Amino acid sequence: MKPRSLDRRPAPRATPGAVPAPLTHLGRLPVARFMRDYWQRKPLLIRQAFSEGDAPLRWNELAALAQRDDVESRLVSAASGRWLLRHGPFTARQLPARSRPHWTLLVQGVDLHLPAAHALLARFRFVADARLDDLMASYATDGGGVGPHVDSYDVFLLQAQGRRRWRISRQRDRAFVPGLPLKILADFRPTREWVLEPGDMLYLPPGVAHEGVAVGGDCITCSIGFRAPLWRELLDPWLDALAERAELRGQYADPGAAVSRRPGRLPAALVQAAAAALGRVQPGRADAVRALLAHLTEPKAHVRFAARRPRSASAFRQRAARATLALAPTTRLIYEGGLFGINGEVVAPGPDERSALRTLADTRALAGAGLPQEGALVQRLQQWYHAGWIDLLPERNPNRRR
């Protein structure tokens, strides 16, 4: 009797509530219809997409993040029509007074540091993690903004606090004002505009010119951004990976070659032989998968992982059995077939590991009680725990009184 494949065993259960479920509707619009009719096609304004109480952050949290050297932050001001740009980290004294108009603080990757922002970003996982980038937050005083510009990515602009006026244009003129630290459109010609209240959200596909200006003070906007890989960014790592696996044996030989009368010229026979040899190394789908897994999970420059002091295998198993194994907010894990990309590395787990790791990638959490006591899966999870890539969260007791 043929044994059953280990990869077909039931996967360890995901932990309910570990990550909020993706949205099923944007306002009253089903997400499936949005993806069919609007995604990468046309803008959409969604009134009261979220309740006002769902704002994931406040000014003091943003100001604290802007003072950290592991967080990317920028300060933009446009007093008297003069654009100024400064990069963080900032001291508390370097941040302007909130009563002063016409300035904006932008903080990138807020989801990596604030649980509420991380939970909000998870609501947009109706698009694959390979496309989901991060949550940027901007705090603006009255009249604050970054000028009219064009983005090359999809974005949801959620008004979390205060009010902001958005103007958009489908113009083809993309010329920038010369000599500025920001890429501001020289001739912005808006065709539509709205004022967004707390809970309202605006979706913009790539290439739509837009400008957002705070109306009144204490304006906070959350930008949920998506990315698409630039093919040129995949070229170098793909070539490196291809070179490691290529099996090109032998070397060039030219017995009976004629006397060279133009020694400075590359011989045609050498060119032809090299082209034939390189042509035998044909990139395929597997190469594309490896390149994408590595590139799309590569941590950004500001990301830091807090490595932990190694524990013994028995100590890790005992603690994991009473906990939820959750991906750290800074960890990116995606998969295709039997390959997994995690934080820039591509691994090929054994068949007995794949089901659990797919669950971990899809739900970002696993119940430790469902893991085996030993084996390659536990060893791998222990390594990722020591590297700071996963966390052990206390398992909630459903019988405990609240």
N, C-alpha and C positions, 0 to 999 in steps of 0.2 A: 504493500500500500504506500503510495507516494505521500510523504509528509506535507502538511499544509505550509505554505509560505509564511514565514514569520511576519512579513510586512502586512499580512491580511488580518492580524490579530486586532481586536478592538483597541482603539487608541485610548490612552489615559484620558480621563474626562477633563474638560476645561473647567476652570473655576468660574461659576456664574457671577457676574457683576465685577469681575476683575478689571475689565475694560468696558466702558459703555458701548452699547450696541450702535452700529451705524444708523444714521437717519434713514427712514423709509419715505419721508416726505420733506419737501422744502416748502414750508407754509402748507398750502393745500395741494401742491403739485407733487405727484408721486416721483420719487427719485428716478425710477426707470424711464418715465416720460422726459424728465429733465435731461438725462443722459442721451436720449434719442433725439430730442429736439433742440437742446440749447448747448450742451457740452461741446466746446471748441467751435461753436457756430455763432451764437449771438448773446448779447448781454441779457440779464434777467434781474429785475428788482423784486425782492421778496419781502413784503411787509410782515413784521412780527414773526420772523423765522424762529426766534428764540424769545423767551420771556425776559423781561428786564432784569430779573433776579439771577439770570444765568451768566452775568458778566464774570469772566474767570480771573480778573485781576484788578488791582487798584493802583493808584499813583505811587503809594509808598513801596509797593512791591516792585514796580518798574524802576523806580529810583534806586532801590537797593541792587537790582540786577545790573543797572548801568554802571555801578561802582566796582563790579567784579571784572578781573582780567580774563576770565574764561567765558565771558559773554560778549558777543558782538553788539555794540551800540553806537549810535550816531546822533549828533545834535545838529539840527538844521534851523537856521533863522533867516528871516527875510525882511529885516527892519529897513525902512526907507528904500525899498526896492533892491537892496544889496543882499545877494545870497551868500551865506556863510555855512560851511560844513566842518564839523569837528568829529573826530573818532574817539570813542571811549577806550579805556575806562575813565570815568569822571569822579572827582571828589564831590561831596555834597555841596561844597561852596561853588563848584563850577557849574552846577545846574541853575539856570535862571529862576527868578521868582515866578511863581505861578500866576501872579497878577500881571506879569509883563506879556503883552500880546506878540503874535507873529513868530512863535518858535515851536518846534516839534522835537520830541525825543523818540527815536526808533530803537526798539530792542528786538534783536533777532533770536529765534530759537527759544521763545519763552516756554514752549511745551517741554523742553528738556529740564526745566528747573522748577516749574510750578505745577503741582498735581492737577489743579483745576484746569489749567491750560492744556495739559496733556490729555485730560479726559475730553475736553472740547474738541481737540484735534481728532481723537478717535471716532467722533461722530461722523467724520467725513471719510471713513474707510469704506464707503460704498465705491470709492475709486481705489485701485490696487495700491498697496504700500510702495510699490516700485515707483509710483507717480507722486505719492503724497510727500511733500517736503517738510514744511515746518509752519509754526504759527509765529508771525511777527506782530508785535504790538506797537502802536504809536500813540503817544500822549501829546496833545496839542492845546495850546492856549488860543484865545480868540484870534482868528485870522491865520492860524498856523497851518502849514502844509509843506509839501516838497516840490510844488510846481507841476505844471502839465508835463506828462511823460508817457512812455509806452513800455509795457512789460512784454517779455517773450514767454510768459507762462500764464496758466489759468490761475485765477485768484477769486476767493470769496472774501468780501469786505464786510465784516460784521460790526455793526455799531454797538459797542458794549456800554458806553457811557457818554453823555452829552450828545451833541448834534454835529453833523458834518454835511456840507453841501458837495455833491459829486456832479461833475460835468464830464460828458464823454463825447468822443468824435471818432468816426471811421475814416478820417482823413489819411491820404497817402503821403503827404508831406511830412517827413520825419527829420527834417533839419533841426539841429540843436543850436541854442544860443552859444556862440563861441566864448571861450575864456571863463566859463563857470565851473565850479567844482561838482555840479550836478548836471545830468543830461536832461535839460529842460527844453521843450519844444519851442522853437522860435516863433512859429505862427500857429497857435492853437485855435481851432475853430470849432467850438462845441456845438452839438446839435440837440443834445438832450441834457436835462439836469434834474436832480432830486435832492431833497434834504432828508437824510436818514436820522430817525429817532432810535433810542435804545431798543435793541431787538431786531431792527431792520437789517437786511443783508443785500448786497449787490454782488452778482456774479459777473465777471468779465473774462472773456476768452483772450488768448494771446493776440497782441497787435492792436487792441483798442486803446486809442489815446484817452487819457483821463486825468482829472485833477480833483483832489479832495481838499477842502478848506474848512477848518473848524468854525462853527457858528456858535460863539460864546466860548467860555472856558471849560476846563476839565473834560476835554473830549478824548475818549479812548476808542480806537478802532483796532480790531483784530483782523489781520490779513492771513487767511489760510491759503498757503501757496502750494502749487503743484509744479513738478519739474518734468522735463523730457530730456533724455540724454542727447548731448551733442555728439554726433558721430565722430568728430575729430578727437573728442576726449576719450573715446574708446580705443583709438588706434594704437597708442603706445602700449597700454597693458595687454591688448590683444596680441600685438606682435611679440611681446615678451613671453606670453603664455604659449604662443604658437612655436616660438623658438625652442622652448623647453621640451615640447612633445614631438617636434619634427624629427623624422628619421631620414636624413639625407646622407647616405653613405658615399664614400669615395671622394674624389677631387678631380679637378680639371686636368686633362692631359691632351697634348697635341703632337703626337709622334708624326714625323714627316712634314712638320710645318715649313712653309716656304721662308726664304730669307726676308726679313722685314725691311722694306725700303722706306717706311715712314714710322720709325720707332715710337714717336709720340702719340700715335693713334691707337685707340682701343681696338683690338682685333675683333673682326666680325664673328669669327668662330667662337671666341670666348663669350661674346654677348649671347650668341645663339645657345651655347651650352648652358650658361647660367640661367637663361630664360626657361629652358627646358627643365632644369633641375628645380627651380623655384615653382614652376608650374605643377610639379608633382605634389606640392604641399598645398592642397586646396582647403581653404577655410570652410567650415560647415556650421550647421546649427549648434553643435556642441560648443564650438568656439564662441559663438555669439552668446550662448547661455552663460558660459564662464565669465566672459567679459562684462556682461550686464550684472551678474551677481556680485562681482567684485566692485564694479564702479558704483552701483546704486546703493550699496551698503557701506561705502567708505565714509568714515566719520568726517565731519567738517573740522576745519582747523581749530576751532575753539572748544571742541568736545574733549573732555577729560574723563577717564575711567579710574575709579578709586580701587586699586588692587587690594585684595584682602590677604591677611596672613593665612597661609595654607592650613587646612584642618585635615585630620586623618580621615580616611574613607569611612570608617565606622561613625565618627562624630558627624560628618556631613550627612550620612544616610539617616541617622537618628533625628537630626534637626529638620531635614527635608521632609521626613515622614509626617511631621506635625505642622508643616507650613505650605504656603502656596509659592511655587516657583514662578516668578514674574520677570519678564524682560525689563532691564533697566530702561528708563525713558530715553537714554542716549543710544540704546542698542537698536540696530536695524537688522532684521532677520527676514530673508525672503528665500524662496526655493523654487526649483523646477526639476521635476523628475526625481532622481536620486541625489541631486546636488543642492547644497545650501550655501547661501552667502550670508556671512555675519560679520559686520564691522570691517568690511574690506577683504575678508578671507573667504576662500571657497573650500568647502569640505565635502567629502563624500562619505556620509555615515553608512554603517552596515544596514541591511534590511530590517534588523530588529530595532533600530533606532528611529527610522524615518517617520513612522506614524506619530510618535510622540512629538518629534521635532516639528512636524507639520502643524500639529495642534498648537504647539507653542508659538509658531509663527503666525497662525491665523487668529488666535485668541490672546496672544501675548501672555499667557499664564497657563500653568499646570498645577493640578492638585498633587502634592508630594505623596499623599497616601496611596496613589495609584501607580507609583513607580516601582520597578523591580528592586530587590534588595542589592543586587550586584549586576555587573555587566558593563558593556561599552557605553550604554546610554547614561548610566549614573556617573561613570568616569568623565564623560564629556561634560555633563551638566556641572559636575564639581569643578572642572577646569574653568568653565565659563563663570562660575560663581567666584572663584578666586581671582579671575581677571576683572571682576566688577561688571560683567556683562549681564548677569542675572541677579536678582535679589530674592531673599527668602522672607516672605511676609507671613506673619502669624495667621494660622487658619482660624477663621471665625467659627465659634461654637453656636450652632443654630438654637441650642437649648438654653443658652445663657440669657438671663434676664437683662433687660435694658432699662 
